[in-house]
């Protein structure tokens, strides 16, 4: 059956609530190929008339001139059935807004953001930066998309990462995965891959948002990594199977990484990088912007430090998974524990006891009168705190006076001569 016949049948058919007519999915498959994602007027038109009617009008030339110019010669082509078949062969599926699996709540931020765009297309944001919801998502993997992104955090950074950055990203991915959070990234070299691998090492699902078809690993060296992700997590793309990873598509997909998650963690970013673009998207969508600081001498952390210095960005410094969860988790429930500090016998001593302790010599003992003179207090006060310090094993009586307890001697291991 041709797509036109399929759409005619769908227009005349009655569908029970909760069900999706197969032609609706086919229509959205067709729409996902004929126009590049991020086009404001195209998305608005589909949202206004519905996917089935939008396809019918575009194919019969009844759509507005602006829409027909966006689609161009693609309006006469139809690869929808082939795309759906290719997806099925690689274990993928098309998730559409009419499905229960559609992550409506996270993506609503894009709907709100795009509503402020002007009607005049000459004054709208550039397509690579426009906050436009997707018309459909090609998904490969066993997990449900809505469930996986419900508690998720994006980890992004430089492709030309340092050992420090990869270590931090992997540690964050592992710790977040252990705590039941989904790590979302772009599957690229460097920080992205380290974050995905950290989550996989914790046997946790992770999600990669791609700028090409879910059946086409890019970079090619990450074929095995993508297969591992697809075993327990998800590969997600707006482009149908087989689509190439064109450069402009990476900029477009960044908005999905920011929108699908509760917050974005930038681990390493140069002065000009895609990670910074994703960070700005997260900020504009009202998501938490979290930044890991790096060495001030590292060119790969310049972007991170600039984000932290920018007061309008509202970036928050994080150094652990607990910091991240505290920022994006529930209020009052996902709090980071204070850092552990080494305990010392001096902890809790009063000011007087501390002064007397500081007055005690290391070797020879001295009298209480001498301690009082050095500590600047009364002899009776010294005699009152000395027993407390002795019980704490901080001072000792030598027979002639008081001194500090000497440190324990190191035990030397070796054969006797």
N, C-alpha and C positions, 0 to 999 in steps of 0.2 A: 504494500500500500504506500502510495506517495505521501509526503508530508501534508500536501494540500487536502487530500482525501481524509487523512487522519484527523486533521484539524476541523474539517467540516463535520466529521462524526462526533468529535468532542464538543463542538458548539451546540449540537443538537441533543447530546446525551444528557441525562440527569444522573448526578452522582450523589450518593448518600454522604452525609456529613462525616468527616474524618477520612474519607477516601480520596485518592488522587487519580484522576483519569490518566492513563498511559500517555495520551497525546500531550498532556501538560508537561510531562517530563521531556518528551521529545521536542516540544516547542522551546523549552529552556535550554536543551542541548543545542538546538539550532542557534539560539540567541547567543550562547556562550562562544560561538565560533565566528559569527558574522560581524561582531563589533568588539573592539578592544575594551577590556574592563577599565573602569575609571571615567567613562564618558558620561557626563552629567545628564545631558538631554536624552540620551538613549535610555538610561536607567529610569528617568522620570516618565518617559513614554510607556515603557513596559509596566511600570508601577501604576500608571494611570488607566490604561486600557486592558491590562492583563496580558500574560504571555501568549496565549493562543491568538487573541485578536491582534496583538502586535505583530506576530509572525504573518498572519493572513494579510494585514494591510501592507506590510513591507514587501511581501512577495507579489502582491497585485498592484503595487504602485500607488496605493491609496493613503500611504503615510505622508506626513508633512515633508516638504523638500529638505529641510534640515536633517531629518532622520534618514531619508533616502540617500543623502550625500554621505552620511556617516557609514552606512552599510555598503554603498557602492555596488560593484559587480557581484558581491557575495550574496546579494538578495536572490539571485537566480540559482545559486548552488545549494545543495543539500547533502551534508555528510552526517546528519544526526544519527541515523541508524548505524552507520559505520563507526561513529564515535562511541555510541553506547555498546556496540559489539566489542570494540577494542578495549573498552573499560572492563567489560565482563571477562575478557580473556586474561587480563592481568590482575584480576581480583579487585577491581575498583567499581565504584558506583557513582551515580549523580545524585547529590543531595540538593534539594530545592526548597524554597521558602514554604511550600505547601506541605512539607514533610514534618513529622513530629521531631525528627532528629535535627532540624535546622536550629542553629544557635541564635535564636531571635533576640534574646536579651543582650548579649555582648554586641551584636551587630546593630542594635538600635542606636548606639552612639553615632554610627555613620549616617543613619537616617536623619537624626537630629542635626548633625553637622552639615549635611548636604542641603537641608532646608533653607539655610542662610545664603546659599549661592544665588546670585542674580539670574533672572530669566534670559538676559542678553548673553549669548554664548561668548561674545567677544570680551566680556568682563568677568567671565568665570575663571576659577582657578585652573591652572594647567592640569591636563589629564593625569600626569604622573604624580600630582600632589593633591588632586581633588578627593575629598572624603566621601566616596561613592560606595554604597553597599553592593555586594556581588549579586548578579542575577541567578547564579547557581554555583555550586562547588563540586568539583570532581574529587572524590575521596577514595583512597586506597588503604585498606586495613580493616581489622575486625571490630575496633572500638566504635562506640557511638560518638559522633562529633560533638553533640551538645553536652554530653557527660564529660568528655575529655577536657573541654575548655572551661567547664564550670569553675574549677580551681586550677588555674593555669597562670604561668609567669613566662614572659618572653626573656630570653637571654641573647643579646646580640653584641657584635663587636667586629673587630678588624679581621680581614682575611689574612693579612700579613702579621699575624699575632706573634707575641713573644712567648717564651716558656712560662713566664709569670702569668700572663693572661690565660693561656690554655689550662694551667694548673688551677687557677681561680675558677674558671668557667666549669671545668670538670667537677671540682669540689662542690660548687653551687648546684650543678645539675644532679649530682649524686645525693646530696643532702635534701634537696627539694623533693626528689623522687622518693626517698625513704619516708618522707613526711606526708606523702599522698598528694603532692602537687605535680601537675603536668608541666614539663618544660617545652616551650614552643620556640622554635628558631627557624632559620632559613636553609639549613643543610649545607651551607657553604664551607669552604676551607676555614681553618683558624678557630675562632671563638665558637661559631655555630656548631661545628663538628664536635668540639670538645664538650660543649654543653649536652648535646645529644648522647654522646658516649658516656658521660657521667650518669645520666638518667638510666641508660640501658644497663650500666654496671650495677645499679641499684635494683635491677629487674623491674623498673617502672616504665609505663608507656610514655612516649614522647611524640611530639607532633612537629612535622616539618612542612612549612608553607613554601611551595615551589613556584618558580617563575617559568615553568614549562609543564608539559604533560606529566602525569603521575607515573607513566610507563617509561619515561625517558630520564634516566638519572643524569643530573648535572650538578657538580662536575662528575665526569664519568668515573673517576677514581673512587667516588662514594657509592658506587653501585651496591656493594656489600652492606654498607651502612644503611642505605635506604631500604634494602630488603629486611634488615633487622628491625628497623623502625616500623615497617609495615606488618611485621609479625605480631606485635602487641599494641602498637600505637597507630598513627595515621600519617599518610602523605596527603596533602591538600593542595589543590590548585584551581584557579579560575579558568585555566586554559584546557581545552579538550586533550585527550591522549594524542601523543605524537607531536604536539606543538613544540617549537624550538625555544630555547632560553634566550630570547632577544634582550638586548641591553636595557631597553626602556621598561621591560616587564618586571625587572627587579625593583625599580623604583615604585611601580604600581603596587606590587604585592606587599610592600612594607606596611601599607595601611592595614592590611589584614592581620599581620603579626601584632600590631599595636592594638587593634580593635578586639581581637579574640581573647585577649588576656587581661588580667586585672592590673598588671603593671609590667614595665619593661626595664630590665637591668642591662645597663651598658657596661661591659667589662673593659674593653679596650677600644678606643676610637681615635683615629688621627684627626688632624685639624679639619680635614674635609673627608667625610666618610658616609657610607650608607647607614651605618649605625646611628649617626647623629640625625639623619633624616627620619629614621624610625622613632628615635627619641622625641623629636619634635611632633611627630604624628601622635604618639602616646600622650604628650602634654596637651595637644589641641583637643583630643578626645576625652579629656578629663581623667586619664589613667595615671597611676602612680609612675613617676619617672625616678628611677633608682640608678645610682652611679657608683661603680667601684673605683676608688682612686688608685693611681699607679705611681711609679717612681717619677719624680719631677724631671728627671733627665731623659725620660723615655718619650720619643716622638709619638709612640702608639697610644699614649695616655693624654696627649694634649687636648683632644676633644673632650675627654672625660672631665678634665680639670676646668675647661671652659664652661661646660654645662653646670658644674658645681658653683662656679663663680657668677653665673648668670642668675640674678635674683628672680627675674621674671620667669625663668624656666621652672622654678620650684623643684629642682632636683634634690634628692635626698641621698646622703652618703650611706652606703651599706658595705659591710665587710664580712658578712656571713649569711647563711641561709636563714638563720633566726631573725636577722635584721630585715631580710626580704619579706618573710612571712608576717612579721609584725606590721610592716607597711601595707601589705595587700590583704591580710587576713581579717578575721572578725574583730570588731572593737572589743577590747578587754579579754579576748580569749586566746589570741595568738601573740602573746607578748614575748619578747626576747629576754632571756635571763641576763642579769648583769654579768660582766666578765669576772671569772674567778681570779682572786688575788691570793698570792701565797701568804699563809698565816705566819705571824711572828710572835714569840713570847712577849714582846713588848706591846702587842696590841691590847688595848684596854687599860693600860697603866695610866694613873693619874699624872697630872703635871708634876706634882711633888715627887712621886716615885720615879718618874723619868729623869728628873734632875739629879736625884740621888744616885740613880743607876749610872748616869753619865759621869758623875764625879768619882765613881769607883775606879781604881787603877787596874791594870791588867795583871801585873805580876805581884808586887809586894802589897800586903794588906795595910790599911790605914785605919785610924780610929774614927769613931763617930763624930768627934769634934772636927777633925779634918774634913770629913765629908760635908758637915754642916757649913763649914767655911767656903768650900768650893761650890756647893749647891746653892748657897745663899739662903739658908733657912735655919730654923732653930734645931738644937741638938735633939730635943724631945721628938720633933717631927721625924728626924732621921731614924731614931730608935723605934718609932712607930711603924715605919714602912720597911725597914730592913728585914723583919721576919717574913713579910709578904713576898719580898724579892727572893728571899732564901727558899721559900716554899715553891716558888716558880722556877727554881734552879737557875737563877740569874746571878746571884752573888753567893759567896761562901766565906766562912770564918776561917782564918788561917792559924789562929791561936794568938796572933798579935794584932790582927786587924781584919778589915773587910776588903775583898777584891772581887773582880768579875770571875765567874766560873769559866775556866779555860775551855776552849773548844775541844771536842773529842779528837784523839790522835788517830791519824790514818793508819789503817792496818796494811802493812806491806806484805804482798804475797811473793814468795820465792823460796827456793830450796835452801835449806841450812847447809853451811859450809862444812 
